[in-house]
Amino acid sequence: MKTLKPILLLVLGVLFTMTSCRTEDDLAIDPPTEETIKANSTIANLMANVAINDGSLDNIIDNASCLSVQLPVTVTVNNIEITINDEDGYQDIEDIIDLFDDDIDSVVISYPITVILTDYSTVVVNSDSELAALTANCVGENEDDDDIECIDFQYPITASVFDENNDLINTITINNDNDMYDFIDDLDEFAAVTINFPITVIFADGSTQTINFIQELEDAIEAADDTCDEDDDNDFDDDDCDNCTTNDLETVFADCSEWTVDKLERNDNDLEDNYVGYIFEFNSDGTILVTQGSNTFNGTWEASGSGNNISVVINITGLPDFNDTWNLHEIEQDDDEVDVDLRLGDDRLRFESDCQSGGNIDDTALVNALTSGDWYVTYFFDDTDETADFADYVFNFASDNTATATDMSGTTNGSWSTTSGDDTELGLNLNFGTGIPLDELADDWDVLEVTNDIIRLKDVSGGDGSEDFLTFEREPFDGGNGNNDLEAILIDGLWIVASYTEDADDQTSDYAGYELDFNMDGTVSASNGSNTNNGTWSVFSSGNQMTLNFGTDMPFEEFNDDDWDVISVTSTEVVIQDVSGGGGGTDTLKLQKL
């Protein structure tokens, strides 16, 4: 029941006891006729439409602008369960969806939920079919509806209620849109009502206006209607640049001197791998310098507009895939990375930078090893083991950032460069063009291990989050199983923790005296005679990754992880490593056979 109705019954009772006591002083507070708000009048309907429940804020959950889901609500986004407690949670959903570009996204609601309709009434919903029945009553995306979102009331607002004798019988305080909607809905139960001016309204751009009269309020609402994008669609990320300016873009380009291509899609073709190792510099004078090994390309850039309507014109001689008038979709700034996302219809272009120059990364060991002598691919894993595809190639990396891959059919030219890694401190960019199979190597690889005899790399796929692995060694591929022998090696005998470090913190002493026994059934025990930790283990990705889980047993709960990278394997020593996303820290575990 609406909150105003009990008040109405009370004031009517008081009214009957006071009618005979009306004095000449009461006449002084008669409402001005032109300032009263009548039920179903133009101004009443406009005010109701401003106050109506806006259901578009949570379209990422319910795909409907005429209703909203009452918070908190629990949803599972791409197999990750999260609880949304406030409007900031909608961004958390978007962040999970944005993790990968080419996966199939899903938002699964945990029922029952409570749904709030346009008039603020609520309905308990128990299934997708029940929700679909309610959303079927909504108009389609971006179609006209009653909701006016381009202007809002600044609360609190007070209203005066008069009886049929024009006596003031009550003053009502309206604190939010729900109160306002109920107030307008109850107008037919009052003899006369006025708003106590002045009031303030807020427009979509954040500006405000002081309103002193009913007609002025009516004019302001009508003028504001349809002056903004009410975002009544299900494209959850189309408003990421609401507050963007060309100055913001100029600032990030000035602060971050080296940019790489994280995503490039033209006409449904993914082209970013073609530009691995290309470094873009966007200069304040509107010029662009692109370097790739010993090659250089020159161009221009220009930005204009504001908010979600900023156009970015790029023109680079020799790189036609980039040349167009793009729309600035988003500028995303994290602690260790900045992304500039451009869109043009279904085409996408995203630049990323860690805002560090290559000179800030200690790549000495990698460069010295890489540019010294020949290398062979002894392991390449991309969903399946494809090492044999590279068995005939000899790789040579020159100090001028050029590279060659030679087999019986001839030599393919390529390039290499170092950068900061996505998950590790150091990254290695490789690009041997689009020819099969060398096109598979084009990527910005994270460096896991570097010695003079071996370079181990991994890459997290931007599509589905799967991990690819690449290993270079001094001797050619011999057709062996690589790390596929890891399971057999671990099962054969007992192991000790030779060392364990969390980033720079050496915690090896916590595991002194423990012996680990890996069993064929996927169980593992660690015992020191008086204490036993029981857990599970498994090896996957053709021996390149493994999982460990000891539950809450201390101290081995520190080893719990589902994506340890296998760094090196011998019959007597196994080294695994886990790198926190974004270079947040590295855990390294070395097991030694007794």
C-alpha positions in Angstrom: 0.0 0.0 0.0 1.3 3.4 -0.8 2.8 5.4 2.1 0.6 8.5 1.5 -2.7 6.7 2.1 -2.4 6.3 5.9 -1.4 10.0 6.1 -4.5 10.8 4.0 -6.9 9.0 6.4 -5.3 10.8 9.4 -5.5 14.2 7.9 -9.1 13.7 6.8 -10.1 12.8 10.4 -8.4 16.0 11.6 -10.1 17.9 8.8 -13.6 17.0 10.1 -12.8 18.2 13.6 -11.3 21.5 12.3 -13.7 22.6 9.6 -15.9 24.7 11.9 -12.8 26.5 13.3 -11.6 28.1 10.0 -10.7 31.7 10.5 -9.8 34.7 8.3 -6.1 33.9 8.9 -6.6 30.6 7.0 -7.5 32.4 3.8 -4.0 33.8 3.6 -2.6 30.3 2.8 -5.0 29.4 0.0 -3.1 27.8 -2.8 -2.7 29.8 -6.0 -4.9 28.2 -8.6 -2.3 28.3 -11.3 0.3 26.5 -9.1 -1.8 23.5 -8.2 -1.0 20.1 -9.6 -4.0 18.1 -10.7 -4.2 14.4 -11.3 -3.7 13.4 -15.0 -2.6 16.9 -15.9 0.3 17.4 -18.3 2.6 18.4 -15.5 1.6 15.5 -13.3 2.2 13.0 -16.1 5.6 14.5 -16.9 6.6 14.4 -13.2 5.5 10.8 -13.0 7.6 9.9 -16.1 10.7 11.5 -14.6 10.2 9.6 -11.4 9.2 6.2 -13.0 11.6 3.3 -12.1 14.4 3.3 -14.7 15.0 -0.4 -15.5 17.8 0.2 -18.0 20.7 0.3 -15.5 20.8 -3.5 -15.0 20.1 -4.6 -18.6 23.4 -6.5 -18.4 21.4 -8.9 -16.1 17.8 -8.9 -17.3 17.9 -7.4 -20.8 14.8 -5.3 -20.1 14.5 -1.5 -19.6 11.0 -1.6 -18.0 12.0 -3.5 -14.9 15.0 -3.9 -12.6 16.3 -6.7 -10.4 16.2 -5.9 -6.7 19.7 -6.1 -5.1 21.5 -8.0 -3.8 21.3 -10.7 -6.5 23.7 -13.5 -7.2 24.7 -14.3 -10.9 27.2 -16.6 -12.5 29.1 -14.8 -15.3 31.1 -17.0 -17.6 31.2 -19.7 -14.8 32.3 -17.1 -12.1 29.7 -16.6 -9.4 29.4 -13.1 -8.0 26.9 -11.3 -5.7 25.8 -7.8 -6.9 25.2 -5.6 -3.8 25.0 -2.2 -5.5 25.2 -0.5 -8.9 29.0 -0.8 -9.0 28.5 -4.6 -9.3 27.2 -4.1 -12.9 30.7 -3.0 -13.8 32.1 -6.2 -12.2 29.9 -8.2 -14.5 31.2 -6.2 -17.5 34.8 -6.6 -16.4 34.4 -10.4 -16.4 32.8 -10.4 -19.8 35.5 -8.1 -21.2 38.3 -10.5 -20.1 38.2 -12.2 -23.5 37.0 -11.0 -26.8 36.0 -14.1 -28.6 34.4 -16.4 -26.0 30.7 -17.0 -25.6 29.4 -14.8 -22.7 26.7 -15.9 -20.3 25.0 -14.3 -17.2 23.0 -16.9 -15.3 20.7 -15.6 -12.5 20.4 -17.5 -9.2 16.6 -17.7 -8.5 14.4 -16.7 -6.7 14.8 -12.9 -7.3 12.6 -9.9 -6.7 11.8 -7.7 -9.7 10.9 -4.1 -9.4 8.4 -2.8 -12.0 8.0 0.7 -13.4 5.6 1.7 -10.7 7.9 0.3 -8.0 5.7 -2.6 -7.2 7.6 -5.9 -6.8 7.2 -9.4 -8.1 9.0 -12.6 -7.0 10.4 -14.4 -10.0 11.5 -18.1 -9.8 12.8 -18.9 -13.2 14.0 -17.7 -16.6 10.6 -18.4 -18.1 8.8 -16.3 -15.4 11.3 -13.4 -16.1 10.8 -13.7 -19.8 7.0 -13.4 -19.3 7.5 -10.1 -17.6 10.1 -8.7 -20.0 7.8 -9.6 -22.9 5.7 -6.5 -21.8 8.7 -4.2 -22.3 9.2 -2.2 -25.5 12.2 -3.2 -27.6 15.7 -1.7 -27.4 15.9 2.0 -27.8 12.2 2.3 -28.6 10.1 5.1 -27.1 8.8 4.5 -23.6 7.3 6.7 -20.8 10.6 6.9 -18.8 12.2 10.4 -19.0 15.9 9.9 -18.0 17.4 13.2 -19.2 16.3 15.2 -16.2 16.0 14.3 -12.5 14.6 15.9 -9.4 17.0 17.0 -6.6 15.5 15.8 -3.4 14.1 16.4 -0.9 11.1 18.3 -2.2 8.1 19.4 -0.1 4.5 19.6 -1.2 1.5 21.3 0.5 -1.9 19.5 0.7 -5.1 21.5 1.0 -8.7 20.4 1.6 -11.8 21.5 -0.3 -12.0 24.6 1.8 -8.4 25.5 0.7 -7.2 24.9 4.2 -3.6 23.7 4.5 -3.9 20.3 6.1 -0.5 18.7 5.6 3.1 19.2 4.3 4.6 16.1 2.6 8.3 15.5 2.2 9.3 13.6 -1.0 12.8 12.0 -0.6 13.2 9.9 -3.8 11.7 8.9 -7.1 9.6 6.2 -5.4 8.0 8.8 -3.1 7.5 11.1 -6.1 5.8 8.5 -8.2 3.5 7.5 -5.3 2.7 11.2 -4.6 1.7 11.8 -8.2 -0.4 8.6 -8.2 -2.3 9.8 -5.1 -3.2 13.3 -6.5 -6.8 12.3 -7.2 -7.3 11.8 -3.5 -6.4 15.4 -2.6 -8.5 18.5 -3.1 -5.5 20.6 -4.0 -1.7 20.2 -4.0 1.2 22.6 -4.7 4.9 22.1 -4.8 6.8 24.3 -2.5 9.1 26.2 -4.9 11.9 26.8 -5.6 13.1 23.3 -6.5 16.2 22.1 -8.4 16.3 19.8 -11.4 19.5 18.0 -12.7 20.1 17.4 -16.4 22.0 14.5 -17.9 25.2 16.5 -18.4 25.2 17.3 -14.6 24.1 20.9 -15.0 21.2 22.1 -12.8 18.3 24.6 -13.0 16.3 26.3 -10.3 12.6 26.1 -10.9 10.1 28.6 -9.4 6.8 27.9 -11.1 4.7 24.9 -12.4 4.9 26.2 -16.0 8.6 26.6 -15.7 8.9 23.0 -14.5 6.7 21.7 -17.3 8.8 23.6 -19.9 12.1 22.3 -18.4 10.9 18.6 -18.5 9.6 18.9 -22.0 12.7 20.6 -23.2 15.0 17.9 -21.6 13.0 14.9 -22.9 15.1 13.1 -25.6 18.1 15.3 -25.2 20.3 12.5 -24.1 21.0 8.8 -24.8 18.8 7.0 -22.3 20.9 3.8 -23.0 17.7 1.7 -23.3 19.6 -1.1 -25.1 21.3 -4.3 -24.1 24.8 -3.3 -25.3 26.3 -3.1 -21.8 29.6 -1.5 -22.9 28.4 1.2 -25.3 28.6 3.9 -22.7 32.1 3.3 -21.4 33.2 6.7 -22.7 30.4 8.8 -21.2 33.0 11.1 -19.6 35.8 10.8 -22.1 37.4 13.9 -23.6 40.0 14.5 -26.3 42.3 15.8 -23.6 42.0 12.4 -21.9 43.2 10.7 -25.0 46.0 13.2 -25.6 47.1 12.7 -22.0 47.4 8.9 -22.1 49.2 9.1 -25.4 51.6 11.6 -23.9 52.1 9.6 -20.7 52.7 6.3 -22.5 55.2 6.5 -25.3 55.0 2.9 -26.6 51.8 1.2 -27.7 51.2 -2.2 -29.2 48.2 -3.7 -31.0 46.2 -5.8 -28.6 43.2 -6.3 -30.9 42.5 -5.6 -34.6 39.5 -6.9 -36.3 38.5 -5.8 -39.8 35.6 -7.4 -41.7 35.4 -10.3 -39.2 39.1 -11.1 -39.7 41.4 -11.1 -36.7 44.6 -9.3 -37.7 46.4 -8.5 -34.5 48.9 -11.3 -34.9 50.1 -9.6 -38.1 51.3 -6.7 -36.0 53.1 -8.3 -33.2 56.3 -6.4 -32.5 55.0 -3.2 -34.1 55.5 -0.2 -31.7 53.2 2.8 -32.1 54.1 6.3 -30.8 51.3 8.9 -30.8 52.9 12.3 -30.7 51.4 15.5 -29.3 51.8 17.2 -32.8 49.4 14.7 -34.3 52.1 12.5 -35.9 52.5 8.7 -35.5 55.7 6.8 -35.7 55.5 3.0 -36.0 58.6 0.8 -35.7 58.9 -2.9 -36.4 62.5 -4.1 -36.2 64.4 -2.0 -38.7 61.2 -0.9 -40.5 59.5 2.4 -39.8 56.1 3.8 -40.8 54.9 7.4 -40.5 51.3 8.7 -40.1 49.0 11.1 -38.4 46.2 11.0 -35.9 43.5 13.5 -34.8 40.7 13.4 -32.3 37.5 15.5 -32.0 34.2 15.4 -30.2 33.3 14.5 -26.6 31.9 11.6 -24.5 30.8 8.6 -26.6 31.0 10.6 -29.8 34.8 11.1 -30.0 36.2 10.5 -33.5 39.8 9.4 -33.9 41.2 9.6 -37.5 44.2 7.4 -38.1 46.3 7.5 -41.3 49.5 5.6 -41.5 51.4 5.2 -44.8 51.9 1.5 -45.5 49.5 0.2 -42.8 46.1 0.5 -44.4 44.4 -1.8 -41.8 44.6 1.0 -39.3 43.4 3.8 -41.6 39.9 5.0 -40.8 37.8 7.3 -38.8 37.3 5.3 -35.6 35.0 6.0 -32.6 36.7 6.1 -29.2 34.9 3.4 -27.3 36.9 3.3 -24.0 40.0 4.5 -22.2 40.8 1.9 -19.5 43.5 2.7 -17.0 44.8 0.1 -14.6 47.8 0.3 -12.3 50.0 -1.5 -14.8 48.3 -1.1 -18.2 46.4 1.4 -20.3 44.0 0.4 -23.1 42.6 2.6 -25.8 39.7 0.9 -27.4 38.4 2.1 -30.8 35.3 0.8 -32.7 33.8 1.2 -36.2 30.7 -0.8 -36.5 31.8 -4.4 -35.9 35.5 -3.6 -36.5 37.7 -3.1 -33.5 41.1 -1.7 -32.8 42.6 -1.7 -29.3 46.1 -0.3 -28.4 47.7 -1.2 -25.0 50.7 0.2 -23.2 52.4 -0.5 -19.8 53.6 3.1 -19.9 57.2 1.9 -19.7 59.8 2.1 -22.4 61.7 -1.0 -23.4 64.7 0.4 -21.7 63.1 0.0 -18.2 63.0 -3.8 -18.6 66.0 -5.9 -17.8 66.1 -8.0 -20.9 69.9 -8.5 -20.9 69.9 -12.3 -20.3 67.2 -12.9 -22.9 68.8 -10.7 -25.6 72.3 -12.2 -25.0 71.0 -15.8 -25.3 68.6 -15.1 -28.1 71.1 -13.4 -30.4 73.9 -16.0 -29.8 73.7 -19.0 -32.2 70.9 -21.0 -33.6 67.7 -22.1 -31.9 65.1 -24.9 -32.6 61.5 -25.2 -31.5 61.4 -28.3 -29.2 57.9 -27.7 -28.0 54.8 -25.8 -29.3 51.4 -26.4 -27.7 48.3 -24.6 -28.9 45.3 -26.7 -27.6 47.3 -29.7 -28.9 51.0 -30.6 -29.3 52.0 -29.1 -32.7 55.8 -29.3 -32.2 56.4 -31.5 -35.2 55.2 -28.6 -37.5 58.5 -26.8 -36.7 60.9 -29.8 -36.6 62.7 -28.7 -39.8 63.2 -25.0 -38.9 66.4 -23.4 -37.8 65.9 -20.0 -36.1 68.4 -17.2 -35.9 67.8 -13.9 -34.1 70.0 -10.9 -35.0 70.9 -8.0 -32.7 69.1 -5.6 -35.1 65.8 -7.2 -34.1 65.5 -9.1 -37.4 65.1 -12.9 -37.4 65.1 -15.8 -39.9 63.5 -19.2 -39.9 65.1 -21.6 -42.4 63.9 -25.0 -43.6 64.4 -27.1 -46.8 62.1 -24.7 -48.7 64.0 -21.6 -48.0 64.3 -18.7 -45.5 61.4 -16.7 -44.0 62.3 -13.3 -42.6 60.8 -12.1 -39.3 61.3 -9.8 -36.4 61.6 -9.9 -32.6 61.5 -7.4 -29.8 61.3 -7.4 -26.0 58.7 -5.7 -23.8 57.1 -6.2 -20.5 55.0 -9.4 -20.3 51.3 -9.6 -19.6 51.8 -12.0 -16.7 55.6 -11.9 -16.3 58.0 -9.1 -16.0 59.6 -9.8 -19.4 57.9 -10.5 -22.8 59.2 -11.5 -26.2 57.4 -10.4 -29.4 57.8 -12.7 -32.4 56.6 -12.2 -35.9 57.4 -14.3 -38.9 54.5 -13.2 -41.1 51.3 -15.0 -42.1 52.8 -18.1 -43.7 51.8 -21.5 -42.3 53.0 -22.7 -39.8 55.2 -19.8 -38.7 52.2 -17.6 -38.3 51.4 -19.5 -35.1 54.5 -18.0 -33.5 53.3 -14.4 -34.0 52.5 -13.3 -30.5 53.6 -11.3 -27.5 54.9 -14.2 -25.4 55.5 -14.1 -21.6 59.0 -15.3 -20.7 59.0 -18.1 -18.2 62.6 -19.2 -18.3 65.9 -18.1 -19.9 69.3 -19.8 -19.9 71.9 -20.0 -22.6 70.4 -23.4 -23.6 66.6 -23.0 -23.3 64.0 -20.2 -23.6 60.5 -21.1 -22.4 57.5 -19.0 -23.3 53.8 -18.9 -22.7 50.9 -16.8 -24.0 47.3 -16.4 -22.7 44.9 -16.5 -25.5 42.8 -13.3 -25.9 39.9 -15.4 -27.1 39.1 -18.1 -24.5 41.9 -17.7 -21.9 43.7 -20.9 -22.9 47.5 -20.9 -22.6 49.9 -21.7 -25.4 53.5 -22.8 -24.8 56.6 -22.4 -26.9 60.1 -23.7 -26.1 63.4 -22.9 -28.0 66.5 -25.1 -27.4 69.9 -25.4 -28.9 69.4 -29.0 -30.3 66.7 -29.9 -32.8 63.4 -31.5 -31.8 64.0 -35.3 -31.3 60.4 -36.4 -31.3 60.3 -37.0 -27.6 57.5 -36.4 -25.2 58.8 -33.3 -23.6 57.0 -32.7 -20.3 54.5 -35.5 -21.0 56.7 -37.7 -18.8 56.0 -35.5 -15.7 53.3 -37.7 -14.3 55.5 -40.8 -14.5 58.5 -38.9 -13.0 56.5 -37.7 -10.0 54.9 -41.1 -9.3 58.3 -42.7 -9.2 59.6 -42.1 -5.7 59.4 -39.6 -2.9 60.1 -35.9 -3.2 61.1 -33.0 -0.9 60.6 -29.2 -1.2 64.0 -28.1 -2.3 62.9 -24.5 -2.3 59.7 -22.4 -2.2 59.5 -18.7 -2.7 56.6 -16.3 -2.8 57.9 -13.5 -4.9 61.0 -12.5 -2.9 59.9 -14.2 0.3 61.8 -17.5 0.8 59.5 -19.9 2.8 61.5 -23.1 2.2 62.0 -23.7 5.9 58.3 -24.2 6.5 58.6 -27.5 4.6 61.7 -28.9 6.1 61.4 -32.7 7.0 58.3 -33.2 4.7 58.3 -36.0 2.1 55.8 -35.8 -0.7 54.3 -39.0 -2.2 52.5 -38.5 -5.6 50.0 -41.4 -6.3 48.7 -42.6 -9.6 45.1 -42.0 -8.5 45.7 -38.2 -8.4 46.2 -38.0 -4.6 49.3 -36.7 -2.9 50.4 -36.8 0.7 53.1 -34.7 2.5 54.3 -36.1 5.8 57.0 -35.2 8.3 56.3 -38.1 10.7 54.1 -36.1 13.0 51.9 -34.2 10.6 50.4 -35.3 7.3 48.9 -33.1 4.6 46.6 -34.8 2.1 45.7 -33.3 -1.3 45.2 -33.9 -5.0 47.3 -33.2 -8.1 47.0 -33.4 -11.9 49.0 -32.6 -15.0 47.5 -31.1 -18.1 48.4 -29.1 -21.3 50.7 -31.9 -22.4 52.7 -31.6 -19.2 53.1 -27.9 -19.3 50.8 -27.2 -16.4 49.7 -28.9 -13.2 47.3 -28.4 -10.3 47.9 -28.9 -6.6 45.2 -28.7 -3.9 45.9 -29.5 -0.2 42.6 -27.9 1.1 43.2 -26.0 4.3 46.0 -28.1 5.6 48.9 -25.9 6.7 51.6 -25.2 5.5 50.8 -26.9 2.1 47.7 -24.9 1.5 50.2 -22.3 0.1 50.6 -24.6 -2.9 46.9 -24.6 -3.8 46.6 -23.5 -7.4 45.0 -24.7 -10.6 47.5 -23.4 -13.1 51.1 -24.0 -12.1 53.4 -23.6 -15.1 55.9 -26.4 -15.4 59.3 -24.6 -15.9 61.7 -27.6 -16.1 61.6 -31.3 -15.6 64.3 -33.9 -15.1 64.2 -37.3 -13.5 65.3 -35.8 -10.2 64.0 -32.2 -10.2 60.8 -30.5 -11.1 60.4 -26.7 -11.1 56.9 -25.1 -11.3 55.9 -21.5 -11.2 52.7 -19.5 -10.8 52.6 -15.8 -11.9 49.9 -13.6 -10.6 48.0 -11.7 -13.3 49.4 -8.3 -14.3 52.9 -9.1 -12.9 51.6 -9.1 -9.3 54.1 -11.6 -8.0 55.7 -15.0 -8.7 55.6 -18.2 -6.7 58.3 -20.8 -7.5 58.3 -24.3 -6.2 61.3 -26.7 -6.7 60.8 -30.4 -5.9 63.7 -32.7 -5.6 63.7 -36.5 -5.7 65.0 -38.4 -2.6 
